[in-house]
Amino acid sequence: MERRNFLKTGVGAATLGAGALTLADEKVARAAAGMPTAKIKDISVIECEPAGVRLTVVKITTDQDGLYGYGCATFTQRADLVRPAVEKYLKPLLLGRTTDRIEDVWQLCYDSSYWKNGPILNNAISGVDEALWDIKGRQAGMPVYQLLGGKCREAVDTYGHAGGNDFPDVVASAKQYIAQGFRVVRVQIGIPGMAGYASAGGGTSNFKPLEPGPFYEPAYDLRRSLKMLEMCRQELGEEVGLIHDVHERLTPNEAVQFCKESEKFHMFFVEDPLSPEDIEYFKQIRQNCDTPLAMGELFNSPHEWQPLIEQRLIDYIRCHLSQVGGLSPARKIAILAEQYGVKTAWHGPGDVSPVGHMAQITLDIASTNFGIQEYTPFNERTQAIFHGCPVMKDGYFWVNEAPGWGIEIDEKEAAKAPFTPGRDNLDGGWGVIRRLDGTVIKQ
């Protein structure tokens, strides 16, 4: 009798101790407090390609008029597979469930397939997870960062992508970012005749690959990139933070050598020096130098990031939020990393939707161990679809103050920028690069 009387007191019922209420009791308490429980009425998928990159967003609609949320599920390399994962598997599982149990829904989606930690399922779950956070923020009338404990900083420091075919081009590109207020820049240089990463290789070479198509030799990249870093440090000065993305292309031994040689350039960090299959070599890098290291954009599983964090073998964790399953697991990664002095540097290229970028910035603004955020500009076409894209000023991203993510999607505009037909069949989503002898390389 006392318990029923307590429930009738309205708002006070919501403060009853954890575990004391059944789901039915929670509904009674919410109704008494004027807060009806929202249920998932529909789950849909929005696909668009506004900037040459395929973006996927999940929309959850509730049974309450005008209450819905968006979540990033972008897996552009296998983009066509995310929609059926959401519509055929997660949607039937979740229709009719309440929106307020985000962690429970995440675990339900994660464990229901039995086979776990795959990028397709993780991205589908991310779309659901982030959409539920968006809904919770809209219900509370608060931006999501307030639900995570509030701001730890005023804005989010970022780095831009500088590059060029030759050394002067790289320096000039970096200076353009510095002039805009960026304090850290990633620098990449092309290799003549080769398919270098993030910068086209101008000119030709005398090499004759045994297989037709793009080719690359890591030893040439290693030497040319080190020379680039030397020139950038000389021309840009010591105050600018330098990042270089190896992009997992070097052999483990070459990665150790590169990190050791780059130590003298006082790097902000070297990004992805090893592939996920070779992470044991981080121990060897640590034994040879103190170059700051960042890793994680290809990670799907806790088995990949946990040992690197717990053994303090990296300085920055930079997972792709949707690749690990959304805001909920990424928040746990950030908290784990904080305990070991590892900072965050979430993966933020063009193949993250503005919704995903806002989820990252939200986590950045609310995490004590934030390090830096990768920056990608949003073109006019993207902004016409995603209203409320994160704002960039003086090298900082600013979090939205509107409830939820503060982003609305114009679905009619999204329909005007559909996926390129058959793209997955044409290039596998990323393409193939070989060595001169025809061996497919990691990239």
C-alpha positions in Angstrom: 0.0 0.0 0.0 2.8 2.4 0.9 4.5 1.8 -2.5 1.3 2.5 -4.4 0.8 5.7 -2.4 4.3 6.8 -3.3 3.7 6.3 -7.0 0.7 8.5 -6.8 2.8 11.4 -5.6 3.8 12.1 -9.2 7.3 13.5 -9.9 8.7 12.1 -6.7 8.0 8.6 -8.0 10.7 9.1 -10.6 13.3 9.4 -7.8 12.6 5.9 -6.3 15.7 3.8 -6.0 17.1 1.9 -8.9 15.7 -1.5 -9.3 12.7 -0.8 -7.0 10.2 -0.3 -9.9 8.9 -2.8 -12.4 8.4 -1.7 -16.0 4.6 -1.4 -15.2 5.4 0.7 -12.2 7.6 3.0 -14.2 4.8 3.6 -16.7 2.5 4.5 -13.8 5.1 6.9 -12.3 5.8 8.6 -15.6 2.1 9.1 -16.4 1.6 10.5 -12.9 4.4 12.9 -13.5 3.0 14.0 -16.9 5.8 12.2 -18.8 4.2 9.4 -20.9 6.6 6.7 -22.0 7.4 7.0 -25.7 7.4 3.8 -27.8 9.1 3.0 -31.1 6.5 3.3 -33.8 8.7 3.1 -36.9 12.3 2.8 -37.9 13.4 4.1 -41.3 16.7 4.6 -43.1 17.7 7.8 -44.9 20.4 7.4 -47.6 22.1 10.2 -49.5 25.4 11.0 -51.2 25.7 14.8 -51.1 29.5 15.1 -51.3 30.6 11.9 -53.2 30.4 9.9 -50.0 27.5 7.6 -49.1 25.9 8.6 -45.9 23.3 6.5 -43.9 21.1 7.8 -41.1 18.5 5.9 -39.1 15.3 7.7 -38.1 13.3 6.4 -35.2 9.7 7.7 -35.0 7.7 7.4 -31.7 4.1 7.1 -30.9 4.2 10.7 -29.6 3.4 13.4 -32.1 6.5 15.2 -33.3 9.0 13.1 -31.3 11.7 11.3 -33.3 15.4 11.1 -33.5 18.4 10.5 -35.9 21.4 8.4 -35.6 24.5 7.9 -37.9 24.9 4.4 -39.4 27.3 5.4 -42.2 29.5 2.5 -43.4 30.3 3.9 -46.8 32.5 1.1 -48.0 29.6 -1.4 -47.8 26.8 1.2 -47.7 24.1 -0.9 -49.4 24.1 -3.5 -46.6 23.2 -1.3 -43.7 19.6 -0.6 -44.7 18.6 -4.4 -44.7 20.4 -4.9 -41.4 18.2 -2.2 -39.9 15.0 -2.9 -41.7 15.1 -6.8 -41.7 16.6 -7.4 -38.3 16.6 -4.5 -35.9 13.3 -3.0 -36.8 11.2 -6.1 -36.1 13.1 -6.6 -32.9 12.4 -3.0 -31.6 9.0 -2.0 -32.8 6.8 -1.3 -29.8 9.6 -1.0 -27.3 10.1 2.1 -25.2 12.7 4.6 -26.2 14.0 5.4 -22.7 16.1 2.2 -22.1 19.0 3.0 -24.4 21.6 0.7 -22.9 19.1 -2.2 -22.7 18.2 -1.7 -26.4 21.9 -1.6 -27.4 22.6 -4.9 -25.6 19.5 -6.5 -27.1 20.6 -5.6 -30.6 24.2 -6.6 -30.0 23.5 -10.0 -28.5 20.5 -11.0 -30.6 22.6 -11.9 -33.7 24.9 -14.2 -31.6 27.8 -13.3 -34.0 29.1 -9.9 -32.9 31.6 -7.1 -33.6 31.0 -6.9 -37.3 31.0 -3.5 -39.0 27.6 -3.9 -40.7 25.7 -4.8 -37.5 27.7 -2.2 -35.4 26.8 0.6 -37.8 23.1 -0.5 -37.8 23.1 -0.5 -34.0 24.8 2.9 -34.0 22.0 4.4 -36.0 19.5 3.1 -33.4 21.6 4.1 -30.4 22.3 7.6 -31.5 18.6 8.1 -32.6 17.5 7.1 -29.1 20.0 9.6 -27.5 18.6 12.3 -29.8 15.0 11.4 -28.7 16.0 11.5 -25.0 17.6 15.0 -25.5 14.5 16.2 -27.3 12.3 14.9 -24.5 14.4 16.6 -21.9 14.6 19.8 -23.9 18.4 19.6 -23.6 21.4 19.0 -26.0 22.7 15.5 -25.5 26.0 16.7 -23.9 23.9 17.9 -20.9 22.7 14.3 -20.4 26.4 13.2 -20.2 27.2 15.6 -17.4 27.7 18.9 -19.2 30.6 20.7 -20.8 34.3 20.1 -19.9 35.3 22.9 -22.3 33.8 25.6 -24.4 34.6 24.3 -27.9 36.3 21.4 -29.6 39.8 21.8 -31.0 40.2 20.3 -34.5 42.8 19.6 -37.1 42.6 20.0 -40.9 43.8 17.9 -43.8 46.7 19.5 -45.6 48.4 17.9 -48.6 49.9 18.3 -52.0 51.9 16.7 -54.9 55.2 18.2 -53.8 56.8 19.6 -50.7 56.0 23.3 -51.3 52.4 22.4 -52.0 52.0 20.7 -48.7 53.5 23.6 -46.8 51.2 26.1 -48.7 48.2 23.9 -47.9 49.1 23.7 -44.2 49.6 27.5 -44.0 46.0 28.0 -45.4 44.7 26.0 -42.4 46.9 27.9 -40.0 45.6 31.2 -41.4 42.1 30.0 -40.6 43.0 29.5 -36.9 43.9 25.8 -36.9 46.7 25.0 -34.4 47.2 21.4 -35.6 47.3 20.1 -39.2 47.6 16.7 -40.8 50.1 16.7 -43.6 50.3 14.2 -46.5 52.3 14.2 -49.7 51.8 12.4 -53.0 54.3 10.0 -54.5 55.0 10.6 -58.3 53.2 7.9 -60.3 51.9 6.1 -57.2 48.6 5.9 -55.4 49.7 7.7 -52.1 47.1 8.2 -49.4 45.2 11.4 -49.1 47.2 13.2 -51.7 47.4 12.5 -55.4 50.9 11.6 -56.8 51.7 14.2 -59.5 54.0 13.3 -62.3 55.1 9.9 -63.6 57.5 7.2 -62.7 59.6 4.7 -64.5 58.1 1.8 -62.5 56.2 -0.9 -64.4 53.7 -2.7 -62.2 52.9 -6.3 -63.2 49.2 -5.8 -62.6 47.3 -2.9 -64.2 45.8 -0.2 -62.0 47.0 1.9 -59.0 50.2 0.8 -57.3 52.2 1.7 -54.3 55.5 0.8 -52.6 55.8 1.6 -48.9 59.5 2.2 -48.8 59.2 5.2 -51.1 56.4 6.6 -49.1 58.4 6.2 -45.9 61.3 8.2 -47.1 59.3 10.9 -48.9 57.0 11.4 -45.9 59.9 11.8 -43.5 61.4 14.5 -45.8 58.0 16.2 -45.9 57.8 16.3 -42.1 61.3 17.8 -42.0 60.3 20.6 -44.4 57.0 21.2 -42.7 58.7 21.6 -39.3 61.3 24.0 -40.8 58.7 26.1 -42.7 55.8 26.1 -40.2 57.8 26.4 -37.0 57.6 24.6 -33.7 54.2 25.9 -32.5 52.2 24.0 -35.1 51.1 20.5 -34.2 51.9 18.0 -37.0 50.0 14.8 -37.7 50.8 12.3 -40.4 48.5 9.4 -41.3 50.4 6.2 -42.2 47.0 4.6 -42.9 48.3 1.1 -42.0 50.2 0.9 -45.3 53.7 0.2 -44.0 55.1 -3.1 -42.9 55.4 -3.5 -39.1 59.2 -3.1 -39.3 58.8 0.0 -41.5 56.2 1.4 -39.1 58.7 1.1 -36.2 61.3 2.8 -38.3 59.0 5.6 -39.3 57.8 6.4 -35.8 61.4 6.3 -34.5 62.6 8.7 -37.3 59.7 11.0 -36.9 60.4 11.5 -33.2 62.7 14.4 -33.9 59.9 16.4 -35.6 57.9 16.6 -32.3 54.8 15.1 -33.8 51.3 15.8 -32.4 50.8 12.2 -33.3 51.4 9.6 -35.9 48.1 8.1 -37.0 47.4 4.4 -37.7 51.0 3.3 -38.1 49.9 -0.4 -38.0 47.0 -2.4 -39.2 44.7 -4.0 -36.6 46.2 -7.4 -37.4 49.7 -6.1 -36.3 48.9 -4.3 -33.1 51.4 -6.3 -31.1 54.1 -4.3 -32.8 53.0 -1.2 -30.8 55.1 -2.6 -28.0 58.2 -2.5 -30.3 57.4 1.1 -31.3 57.1 2.1 -27.6 60.5 0.5 -26.8 62.2 2.5 -29.6 60.7 6.0 -29.3 58.3 8.3 -27.5 56.5 9.5 -30.7 52.8 10.1 -29.8 50.6 7.4 -31.4 46.9 7.4 -32.5 45.0 4.3 -33.5 41.6 2.9 -33.9 39.6 3.9 -37.0 39.3 0.3 -38.3 38.5 -1.1 -34.9 35.2 -3.0 -34.4 35.8 -5.0 -31.2 36.8 -4.3 -27.6 39.5 -7.0 -28.2 41.2 -4.5 -30.4 41.2 -1.3 -28.3 41.3 -2.6 -24.8 44.9 -4.0 -24.8 46.3 -0.9 -26.5 44.6 1.3 -23.8 45.3 -0.8 -20.8 49.0 -1.3 -21.7 49.4 2.4 -22.5 50.7 1.6 -26.0 48.9 4.5 -27.7 48.3 8.1 -26.7 45.0 8.7 -28.7 42.1 6.4 -29.4 40.4 7.3 -32.6 37.6 4.9 -33.3 34.8 5.5 -35.9 31.8 6.0 -33.6 29.3 4.1 -35.8 31.8 1.4 -36.4 31.9 0.5 -32.7 28.1 0.8 -32.3 27.3 4.4 -31.5 27.6 6.9 -28.7 26.9 4.4 -25.9 30.0 2.2 -26.5 32.2 5.2 -27.5 31.4 6.8 -24.2 32.6 3.7 -22.4 35.8 3.7 -24.5 36.4 7.3 -23.5 35.9 6.5 -19.9 38.2 3.5 -20.1 40.9 5.5 -21.9 40.7 8.3 -19.2 41.8 5.8 -16.5 45.0 5.1 -18.4 45.9 8.6 -19.6 44.8 8.0 -23.2 43.1 10.9 -25.0 40.3 10.8 -27.6 40.6 11.7 -31.3 37.5 10.3 -32.9 37.6 9.5 -36.6 35.9 12.4 -38.4 36.3 12.3 -42.2 33.7 12.8 -44.9 32.3 9.4 -44.4 30.6 10.4 -41.2 27.3 12.1 -41.5 26.7 15.5 -39.8 24.6 13.6 -37.2 27.7 11.4 -36.5 29.9 14.4 -36.3 27.6 16.0 -33.7 27.6 12.8 -31.7 31.4 12.9 -31.7 31.5 16.6 -30.8 29.0 15.9 -28.0 31.4 13.3 -26.6 34.3 15.6 -27.1 32.7 18.5 -25.2 31.8 16.2 -22.2 34.9 14.1 -21.9 37.8 15.2 -19.6 40.3 13.2 -21.7 39.4 14.8 -25.0 42.5 15.2 -27.2 41.5 16.6 -30.7 38.8 16.1 -33.3 39.3 15.4 -37.0 37.7 18.1 -39.1 35.8 17.8 -42.3 33.9 20.7 -43.9 30.3 20.4 -45.0 29.5 21.6 -48.5 26.3 23.4 -49.4 24.6 20.3 -50.7 25.2 18.6 -47.3 24.0 21.6 -45.4 20.8 21.7 -47.5 20.0 18.1 -46.3 21.3 18.3 -42.8 20.1 21.5 -41.1 22.2 22.3 -38.0 25.6 21.0 -39.2 28.3 21.6 -36.6 29.7 25.2 -36.8 33.4 25.7 -37.4 35.1 28.9 -36.2 38.8 29.6 -35.7 39.7 26.0 -35.8 37.1 25.0 -33.2 33.9 23.0 -33.6 31.0 24.3 -31.6 28.4 22.0 -30.2 24.7 22.6 -31.0 22.6 24.0 -28.1 19.3 22.8 -29.4 17.7 19.7 -27.9 19.1 16.4 -28.9 21.7 16.7 -31.6 20.1 19.9 -32.9 20.0 18.5 -36.4 17.0 18.2 -38.7 17.0 16.3 -42.0 15.2 17.4 -45.1 14.3 14.0 -46.6 13.1 15.6 -49.8 16.5 17.1 -50.3 18.2 13.8 -49.3 16.2 12.0 -52.1 17.7 14.4 -54.6 21.2 13.1 -53.8 20.8 9.3 -54.0 23.6 6.7 -53.8 25.5 6.1 -57.0 24.0 3.0 -58.5 26.2 -0.2 -58.4 29.1 1.6 -56.8 29.8 -1.3 -54.4 30.0 -3.7 -57.4 32.4 -1.4 -59.2 35.1 -0.9 -56.7 34.2 -2.9 -53.6 33.5 0.4 -51.8 37.2 1.4 -51.5 39.2 0.1 -54.4 42.3 -2.1 -54.8 45.9 -0.9 -54.7 48.8 -3.3 -55.4 52.5 -3.4 -55.0 54.7 -3.6 -58.1 54.7 -7.4 -58.0 50.8 -7.5 -57.9 50.4 -8.0 -54.2 47.3 -6.4 -52.7 48.3 -4.0 -49.9 46.5 -3.1 -46.7 45.1 0.4 -46.8 
